Amino acid sequence: MQDIFRHTMEDFHGILDSSPIGLLAVDRDGAITLASSGVESFLGLARSEMIGRNVAEVVPHSLLPQALDQRKPVFGQMIALNNVVLMASHSPILRGDELVGGVSVFQDVSILEHTSCELHYVKDHIKELGAIINSSYDGIFITDGGGKVLLVNDAYQRMTGITAEEVVGKTMAQLVEEKYYDQSVTLLVMETERAATLNQTIRGERRMLVTGSPVFDDAGKLYRVVTNVRDITDLINLRDQLIKTQEKTLQYESEISYLRSLQIEAGDIIFRSRAMAQALVTATKVAYVDSTVLITGDSGTGKELIAKLIHKKGKGALQPFIAINCAALPEQLLETELFGYEGGAFTGARKEGKPGLFELANNGTLFLDEVGDMPMVLQAKLLRAIQEKQIMRLGGSKYVNVNVRLIGATHRDIQKMVERREFRRDLYYRLMVVPIHLPLLRERTEDIPLLAMHFLDKFNRRFGYRKALSPGAVDALVQYPWPGNVRELENLIERLLVTVTDDEITMEELPGHIRRSAYIPRRGSKMSEAVAEVESYLLEESCRRLGSWQKAAVELGIDKATAYRKAAKYGLLK
């Protein structure tokens, strides 16, 4: 029995000593009978030095004697001991009406203050989060992982007419059953554990677009479902306003604004056509791998722009992008430019040698423009550089490792060149890992107005002008076949801007070969004016081409006298 009692007391003292608080017990006369290790730490006294002594001697200013005398507890006494501020609470121990002793509990105030600070911090964050949620224009609806409604923000209550008191605490299955909603995106998210969007009818009246998103805890279990709610009526109104704006805005400036929203990067790649969109999609996909790319298309279609886009989105703007035109240099010079040379490799070579473009483009991109014009001798060295990622300088004896993304471009039909043995077949297949073809400008006429407006804006900013293209001029540009592609269009716009004195560039200011490519009467012309303009144009064009009014009359199906009369009317005889 004594062993059991001894073990029980040891366990009791162990429990007291493991607590961060201090506990001191006294008998009815105030003599200390028990002290925990926390009290030893606070007072700086061993337990043996305290047992049997009066509490007033050990803990100066203690209110425990007062609690014993009055037989009432005293809470919240602040005591400073050994540079530590303690909060003490004192209580008498009664057995029926008989006083048998008392107990004091001590706690370090700094722990309480830390806990209080954390509590205030949490409260502030909760308040801030609530303010953010309630400031949202969209409705926000939050449930727990079981579909029980936890919170709805002010916007949700305003747009649906459902108050928080009606739904908080209920499950979504309940609310659907009670006809608050015809269906629930929360239940769909709980089933699939994926984000979902659907149209929801509120109380059989208002239509809402709701998107539910799952939130998982650290264990991967569904913890919350957050639903974003927007009144579809607002979206319909916005859509109608947008349609009206588009109907009113028929000028080409609006088209360039629309184009800018479609651009992959804020650069010079202007497009609207499906063919260019497909080329840019392919370029964007291939940018994130190191596959070799061959860009084909006529001169002026923008091959280098596509190459720069691939480099920027893949290697990044901080890595080198080196470009060289293979058709612009003779064979010997092209070899030294690409692969470099060692000192003394040839007469006139620098003593220290020179690194080639492959080395300069290390960890970046090397763009070989007009690679179809590369001499056959250099094609073998290029093939090794692609396959082995190694190059050897001219006059060198060892290979240099290079990590280079290679992009080739050409306007030539390399496949036919391979058949004619003008281009290495193995190199062709190495370059053609990912082919990208850029269409001619005349094959994407829907891009011409956008490009024209882009270049007009570009040169207006450069020269400080505020000039515009007339609708008739733009129509003529669309009809022209553009053998020089985008580069020809850009050069023409710049020339028109600096040579035309009026603020509006009309069709009459366009070069003759562009005006003659197609004739369309000016927009807003009266029917009689349009007929006159067409007659004048056909007469002048036929006479210029055939050399006489008689031949022009035959071609146009009118008699000679009518042709002369109309030519005189329109001032063409001179």
Secondary structure, DSSP 8 states (H G I E B T S, - for coil): -HHHHHHHHHHHHHHHHTSSSEEEEEETTSBEEEE-HHHHHHHT--HHHHTTSBHHHHSTT-SHHHHHHHTS-EEEEEEEETTEEEEEEEEEEEETTEEEEEEEEEEEHHHHHHHHHHHHHHHHHHHHHHHHHHH-SSEEEEEETTSBEEEE-HHHHHHH---HHHHTTSBHHHHHHTTSBS--HHHHHHHHSS-EEEEEEETTTEEEEEEEEEEE-TTS-EEEEEEEEEEHHHHHHHHHHHHHHHHH--SHHHHHHHHHHH-SSSSS----SHHHHHHHHHHHHHTTS---EEEE--TTS-HHHHHHHHHHHHT-TTS-EEEEETTSS-HHHHHHHHHEE-TTSSTT--TT-EE-HHHHTTTSEEEEETGGGS-HHHHHHHHHHHHHSEE--BT-SS-EE---EEEEEESS-HHHHHHTTSS-HHHHHHHTTEEEE---GGG-GGGHHHHHHHHHHHHHHHHT---EE-HHHHHHHHHS--TTHHHHHHHHHHHHHHH--SSEE-GGGS-HHHHTT-----TT--HHHHHHHHHHHHHHHHHHHHSSHHHHHHHHTS-HHHHHHHHHHTT---
